[in-house]
Amino acid sequence: MNETGKKEADSSAADNSAGLEAVIGYRFANRPLLDEALTHRSFANEARGQGVADNERLEFFGDAVLGFCVGKLLLDRYPGRREGVLARMKAALVGEELLAELAATIGLGRFLRLGRGEERSGGRERKSLLANAYEALLAAVYLDGGLEPVERLVREAFGPRLADVASGVAGRDFKTEFQEYVQTLYGAPPVYILTATDGPPHERRFTVKAFVGNEPVGEGQGRSKKEAEQAAARAGLELLATSRRTAAE
């Protein structure tokens, strides 16, 4: 990217970031922080040598900021819940699927700075990219304005979803359910095998298969092995339950 292209990109980024500020109801004192949160590695690579920073360091910090704020929100709303239940609720709330959904709700994809190849390949709708950018955005808000505006954003985004999680719709521990189900039916627990690890270090995608005996019964993906195992257990539960209903008919 030449100097003219960089100036045009910077101008476009300023317009984008102003639009996003209106959406989230927060105005940055340090605007470059927001621009950094919106910059994907592909854009920074094309602007190499121009001093453009991507959002990976903010994503790293944003994961911690989000975990803290969601944890505090759960403690405040559910003071009587035990640690294990709160941990499952938190895991359901900070997973890639929900983060990508929240990012889409505020139209985050249209504000991102992407490289040409990432743009052509549909990066603005890619779940992993949106989830990472959402975390980077929260980090930028925290670094610019402190904890209060981040807690407000988290309350507004996650608060309406707490009831479903608390009732078990999104917060079920599928691994525990699957183990109990399989143990009852077959007398032995399921086995999880990691079958693939894809993506760069900051966007790892794990694929896990669940086996009952030697038979694969479910496959799942996630940003961590635990998340992938939960997804595989859920798929296994659905398959075995369907099979038993069919056999009973």
C-alpha positions in Angstrom: 0.0 0.0 0.0 1.4 3.4 -1.0 1.2 6.6 1.0 -1.8 7.8 -0.9 -3.6 4.5 -0.3 -2.7 4.6 3.4 -4.2 8.2 3.7 -7.4 7.1 1.9 -7.6 4.0 4.2 -7.0 6.1 7.3 -9.8 8.5 6.2 -12.2 5.6 5.6 -11.3 4.1 9.0 -12.1 7.4 10.7 -15.5 7.5 9.0 -16.1 3.9 10.0 -15.0 4.3 13.6 -17.2 7.3 14.0 -20.2 5.2 12.8 -19.4 2.5 15.2 -19.1 4.9 18.1 -22.7 6.0 17.4 -23.9 2.3 17.4 -22.3 1.4 20.7 -22.9 4.7 22.4 -19.3 5.4 23.3 -16.9 8.1 21.9 -13.2 7.4 22.0 -10.8 10.0 23.3 -8.0 8.0 21.7 -9.3 7.2 18.3 -6.3 5.1 17.1 -7.3 2.5 19.7 -10.6 2.0 18.0 -8.9 1.9 14.6 -6.5 -0.8 15.8 -9.5 -2.8 17.2 -11.1 -2.7 13.7 -7.9 -3.7 11.8 -7.5 -7.3 10.7 -4.1 -8.8 10.2 -4.7 -9.0 6.4 -5.1 -5.2 6.2 -2.0 -4.6 8.3 0.0 -7.0 6.2 -0.9 -5.1 3.0 0.1 -1.8 4.8 3.4 -3.3 6.0 5.9 -0.5 6.7 3.2 2.1 7.2 2.9 1.7 10.9 -0.6 0.0 10.8 -1.3 -2.2 13.8 -3.6 -5.2 13.7 -6.1 -6.1 16.4 -4.5 -9.3 17.7 -3.0 -7.8 20.9 -6.3 -6.2 21.7 -8.2 -9.5 21.0 -5.8 -11.2 23.5 -6.6 -8.6 26.2 -10.3 -8.4 25.3 -10.7 -12.0 26.1 -9.6 -11.3 29.7 -11.7 -8.2 29.9 -14.8 -10.0 28.6 -14.3 -12.9 31.0 -14.0 -10.5 34.0 -17.1 -8.5 33.1 -19.2 -11.6 32.3 -18.0 -13.3 35.5 -19.0 -10.2 37.6 -22.3 -9.9 35.8 -23.1 -13.6 36.7 -22.0 -13.1 40.3 -24.3 -10.0 40.6 -27.3 -11.7 39.0 -27.0 -15.1 40.6 -25.4 -14.8 44.0 -26.6 -18.3 45.1 -25.2 -20.3 42.2 -22.2 -22.6 42.8 -18.9 -22.2 41.0 -19.5 -25.1 38.6 -22.8 -23.8 37.4 -21.4 -20.2 37.0 -18.5 -21.6 35.0 -20.8 -23.4 32.6 -22.9 -20.3 32.2 -19.8 -18.2 31.5 -18.6 -20.7 28.9 -21.9 -20.5 27.1 -21.8 -16.7 27.1 -18.3 -16.2 25.8 -18.2 -18.8 23.1 -17.5 -17.9 19.5 -21.1 -18.4 18.3 -22.6 -15.9 20.7 -19.7 -13.4 20.3 -20.1 -13.5 16.5 -23.9 -13.0 16.9 -23.3 -10.0 19.1 -20.8 -8.6 16.7 -23.4 -9.0 13.9 -26.1 -7.3 16.0 -24.0 -4.1 16.1 -23.0 -4.5 12.4 -19.3 -4.8 13.4 -18.4 -6.5 10.1 -19.0 -3.5 8.0 -16.7 -1.4 10.2 -13.7 -3.6 9.9 -10.5 -2.9 7.9 -9.7 -6.0 5.9 -7.1 -6.9 3.3 -8.3 -7.4 -0.3 -8.1 -11.2 -0.2 -10.0 -11.4 3.2 -12.6 -9.0 1.8 -13.1 -11.2 -1.3 -13.4 -14.4 0.7 -16.2 -13.1 2.9 -14.2 -12.1 6.0 -16.9 -9.6 7.1 -19.3 -12.5 7.8 -16.7 -15.0 9.2 -17.7 -16.0 12.7 -14.2 -16.4 14.1 -13.1 -13.0 12.7 -16.2 -11.3 14.1 -15.8 -12.9 17.5 -12.1 -11.8 17.7 -13.0 -8.3 16.6 -15.7 -8.1 19.3 -13.2 -8.9 21.9 -10.7 -6.4 20.5 -13.4 -3.7 20.6 -14.1 -4.4 24.3 -10.4 -4.1 25.0 -10.2 -0.8 23.2 -13.1 0.6 25.2 -11.5 -0.5 28.4 -8.1 1.0 27.6 -9.7 4.2 26.5 -12.4 4.7 29.1 -11.9 2.2 31.9 -14.2 -0.4 33.3 -17.5 1.4 33.5 -18.3 1.7 29.8 -17.2 -1.9 29.2 -19.5 -3.1 31.9 -22.3 -1.1 30.4 -21.7 -2.7 27.0 -21.6 -6.2 28.5 -24.7 -5.7 30.5 -26.6 -4.5 27.4 -25.4 -7.3 25.2 -25.4 -10.2 27.6 -28.1 -9.3 30.1 -31.0 -10.3 27.9 -29.4 -13.7 27.3 -28.9 -14.6 31.0 -32.3 -16.0 31.5 -31.9 -18.6 28.8 -28.5 -19.6 30.1 -29.7 -19.8 33.6 -32.6 -22.1 32.7 -30.1 -24.4 30.9 -31.0 -23.6 27.3 -27.5 -22.4 26.4 -25.7 -23.3 29.6 -26.0 -27.1 29.6 -23.0 -29.2 30.3 -23.3 -31.6 27.3 -20.2 -33.6 28.2 -21.6 -34.5 31.6 -25.1 -35.3 30.2 -23.5 -37.4 27.4 -21.2 -39.3 29.8 -24.1 -40.2 32.1 -26.3 -41.2 29.1 -23.6 -43.4 27.5 -22.6 -44.9 30.9 -26.2 -45.9 31.5 -26.7 -47.5 28.1 -23.3 -49.1 27.5 -21.6 -49.3 30.9 -18.5 -47.3 29.8 -17.9 -43.6 29.2 -17.4 -42.0 25.7 -14.0 -41.2 24.4 -13.0 -37.9 22.8 -10.3 -37.8 20.1 -8.8 -34.6 18.7 -8.9 -35.1 14.9 -7.8 -31.7 13.5 -6.2 -28.4 14.5 -6.5 -25.6 11.9 -5.8 -21.9 11.6 -3.0 -19.6 12.8 -2.1 -19.5 16.5 -4.5 -16.7 17.4 -7.5 -18.3 15.5 -7.1 -22.0 16.3 -10.0 -24.2 15.4 -10.1 -27.6 17.0 -12.1 -30.6 15.7 -13.0 -33.4 18.1 -14.9 -36.7 17.5 -16.8 -38.5 20.3 -16.7 -42.3 20.2 -18.8 -44.9 22.0 -16.7 -48.0 21.8 -15.2 -47.9 18.3 -18.1 -46.0 16.8 -17.9 -42.3 16.1 -21.2 -40.7 17.3 -20.6 -37.0 17.2 -18.2 -34.4 15.9 -17.7 -30.8 17.1 -15.5 -27.8 16.5 -14.5 -24.9 18.8 -11.9 -22.3 19.6 -10.6 -24.6 22.4 -10.5 -28.4 22.9 -13.1 -28.1 25.7 -15.5 -26.2 23.4 -15.0 -28.7 20.6 -15.7 -31.6 23.1 -18.9 -29.9 24.3 -20.0 -29.6 20.6 -19.1 -33.3 19.9 -21.0 -34.4 23.0 -24.1 -32.4 22.0 -24.0 -34.0 18.5 -23.6 -37.4 20.2 -26.6 -36.9 22.5 -28.7 -35.9 19.5 -27.7 -38.9 17.4 -28.2 -41.5 20.2 -31.5 -40.0 21.2 -32.7 -40.0 17.6 -31.6 -43.6 17.1 -33.4 -44.8 20.2 -36.6 -43.0 19.2 -36.4 -44.5 15.7 -35.8 -48.0 17.2 -38.8 -47.6 19.5 -41.2 -46.7 16.7 
